[in-house]
Amino acid sequence: MSLQGQNIVIVGGSSGIGFETARLALQQGANVIIAGRSEEKLSKAKFHLIGNVRTVIANIVNEAAVKQIFTGLHQVNHVFIPAGGLTTGNILETAPNAFRQGLEERIFGALYVIREAVPRMSTGSITLMSGKLADRPTPGTTMTTVGVSAVEALTRSLSLELAPIRVNAIAPGWTDTPLVSNILGTQYETVIQTVIDKIPVKRIGTPEEVAQVAILLMSNGFINGEILHIDGGERLV
Ligand SMILES: NC(=O)c1ccc[n+]([C@@H]2O[C@H](COP(=O)([O-])OP(=O)(O)OC[C@H]3O[C@@H](n4cnc5c(N)ncnc54)[C@H](OP(=O)(O)O)[C@@H]3O)[C@@H](O)[C@H]2O)c1
């Protein structure tokens, strides 16, 4: 199924996996809306994207801002929601409120987007973002693990509730995006080398490789209720 002329909304499309997905969708002739919080990141992304792309400033946890993304849009074909950060912290040493933003982004944020998108869709797809943590939690990432596991539950349940609209999720492993370089900072080289030594394919993923999965989930009309893992086999070791 071609994405030519399709209207695609990517919430979290100004960077990393979302940005690469916008780029690949535009290459196929789609009309793309990218949303994110930072105007600067959106402008930079728009500068580097070629094709029919519109940007909207919106924080996914703000329901009114999410409505703005869809204003004037009568038909939506595909939605991709990579927006969301990584909240770390041992639960005994971290104030519970510090975990609220991450859970709101992944669960309520996704609901706000879906509730605006679905009335504008008859078929097509919604792709949510999980992560390797859902299968392989690590100490100190418990509440992000809770968030991505909830996304997987949401995916399975919504694939029935929103039928015939398809609902899937991507569960990436380590992917070389600004999210990772910002979190690791000066530890980047050391941590990534340790990770690479462990991953069967001996490297981390590129945002384009994960974006290819997002495009597949939009294009293939028979994939539904699926959590698609792309982690170089890391969850098996
Ligand atoms: N990279 C990895 O190794 C990896 C692994 C597993 C899962 N993931 C998941 O994949 C998704 C994308 O990650 P990435 O690595 O591509 O990160 P990224 O490069 O930081 O991109 C995140 C995008 O989402 C936007 N965003 C973040 N929080 C938002 C919010 N509250 N409201 C609206 N937009 C928001 C960002 O723009 P603004 O900051 O301007 O809002 C940006 O456009 C995330 O959910 C992440 O947890 C990534």
The ligand as an SDF file (V2000), in Angstrom:
LIG
                    3D

 48 52  0  0  0  0  0  0  0  0999 V2000
   16.2820    5.8770   21.0560 N   0  0  0  0  0  0  0  0  0  0  0  0
   16.1400    4.7200   21.6940 C   0  0  0  0  0  0  0  0  0  0  0  0
   17.1070    4.0000   21.9930 O   0  0  0  0  0  0  0  0  0  0  0  0
   14.7580    4.2350   22.0620 C   0  0  0  0  0  0  0  0  0  0  0  0
   14.6100    2.9180   22.5170 C   0  0  0  0  0  0  0  0  0  0  0  0
   13.3430    2.4690   22.8710 C   0  0  0  0  0  0  0  0  0  0  0  0
   12.2500    3.3220   22.7720 C   0  0  0  0  0  0  0  0  0  0  0  0
   12.4390    4.6030   22.3290 N   0  0  0  0  0  0  0  0  0  0  0  0
   11.2590    5.4520   22.2760 C   0  0  0  0  0  0  0  0  0  0  0  0
   11.0840    5.9640   20.9700 O   0  0  0  0  0  0  0  0  0  0  0  0
   10.4540    7.2390   21.0440 C   0  0  0  0  0  0  0  0  0  0  0  0
   11.2190    8.2280   20.1890 C   0  0  0  0  0  0  0  0  0  0  0  0
   12.5080    8.3240   20.7220 O   0  0  0  0  0  0  0  0  0  0  0  0
   13.7370    8.9970   19.9810 P   0  0  0  0  0  0  0  0  0  0  0  0
   14.9100    8.2270   20.4430 O   0  0  0  0  0  0  0  0  0  0  0  0
   13.4650    9.1810   18.5420 O   0  0  0  0  0  0  0  0  0  0  0  0
   13.7580   10.3980   20.7680 O   0  0  0  0  0  0  0  0  0  0  0  0
   14.0450   11.8920   20.3200 P   0  0  0  0  0  0  0  0  0  0  0  0
   15.0880   11.9570   19.2550 O   0  0  0  0  0  0  0  0  0  0  0  0
   14.2780   12.6260   21.5910 O   0  0  0  0  0  0  0  0  0  0  0  0
   12.6520   12.3620   19.6820 O   0  0  0  0  0  0  0  0  0  0  0  0
   11.5220   12.5110   20.4780 C   0  0  0  0  0  0  0  0  0  0  0  0
   10.5120   13.3460   19.7220 C   0  0  0  0  0  0  0  0  0  0  0  0
    9.3270   13.4460   20.5160 O   0  0  0  0  0  0  0  0  0  0  0  0
    9.0840   14.8070   20.8460 C   0  0  0  0  0  0  0  0  0  0  0  0
    8.5350   14.8410   22.2040 N   0  0  0  0  0  0  0  0  0  0  0  0
    9.1030   14.4020   23.3470 C   0  0  0  0  0  0  0  0  0  0  0  0
    8.2800   14.6080   24.3870 N   0  0  0  0  0  0  0  0  0  0  0  0
    7.1650   15.1840   23.8780 C   0  0  0  0  0  0  0  0  0  0  0  0
    5.9590   15.6610   24.4390 C   0  0  0  0  0  0  0  0  0  0  0  0
    5.7430   15.6080   25.7560 N   0  0  0  0  0  0  0  0  0  0  0  0
    5.0240   16.1820   23.6200 N   0  0  0  0  0  0  0  0  0  0  0  0
    5.2340   16.2620   22.2940 C   0  0  0  0  0  0  0  0  0  0  0  0
    6.3560   15.8470   21.6890 N   0  0  0  0  0  0  0  0  0  0  0  0
    7.3210   15.3250   22.4840 C   0  0  0  0  0  0  0  0  0  0  0  0
   10.4460   15.4980   20.7120 C   0  0  0  0  0  0  0  0  0  0  0  0
   10.3480   16.8930   20.4650 O   0  0  0  0  0  0  0  0  0  0  0  0
   10.3130   17.9640   21.6850 P   0  0  0  0  0  0  0  0  0  0  0  0
   11.3980   17.5510   22.6390 O   0  0  0  0  0  0  0  0  0  0  0  0
   10.5380   19.2700   21.0350 O   0  0  0  0  0  0  0  0  0  0  0  0
    8.9630   17.8480   22.2780 O   0  0  0  0  0  0  0  0  0  0  0  0
   10.9820   14.7780   19.4880 C   0  0  0  0  0  0  0  0  0  0  0  0
   10.3780   15.2640   18.3150 O   0  0  0  0  0  0  0  0  0  0  0  0
   10.3790    7.6060   22.5310 C   0  0  0  0  0  0  0  0  0  0  0  0
    9.0970    7.2890   23.0100 O   0  0  0  0  0  0  0  0  0  0  0  0
   11.4120    6.6920   23.1510 C   0  0  0  0  0  0  0  0  0  0  0  0
   11.1520    6.4050   24.4960 O   0  0  0  0  0  0  0  0  0  0  0  0
   13.6500    5.0770   21.9520 C   0  0  0  0  0  0  0  0  0  0  0  0
  1  2  1  0
  2  3  2  0
  2  4  1  0
  4  5  1  0
  4 48  2  0
  5  6  2  0
  6  7  1  0
  7  8  2  0
  8  9  1  0
  8 48  1  0
  9 10  1  0
  9 46  1  0
 10 11  1  0
 11 12  1  0
 11 44  1  0
 12 13  1  0
 13 14  1  0
 14 15  2  0
 14 16  1  0
 14 17  1  0
 17 18  1  0
 18 19  2  0
 18 20  1  0
 18 21  1  0
 21 22  1  0
 22 23  1  0
 23 24  1  0
 23 42  1  0
 24 25  1  0
 25 26  1  0
 25 36  1  0
 26 27  1  0
 26 35  1  0
 27 28  2  0
 28 29  1  0
 29 30  1  0
 29 35  2  0
 30 31  1  0
 30 32  2  0
 32 33  1  0
 33 34  2  0
 34 35  1  0
 36 37  1  0
 36 42  1  0
 37 38  1  0
 38 39  2  0
 38 40  1  0
 38 41  1  0
 42 43  1  0
 44 45  1  0
 44 46  1  0
 46 47  1  0
M  CHG  2   8   1  16  -1
M  END
$$$$
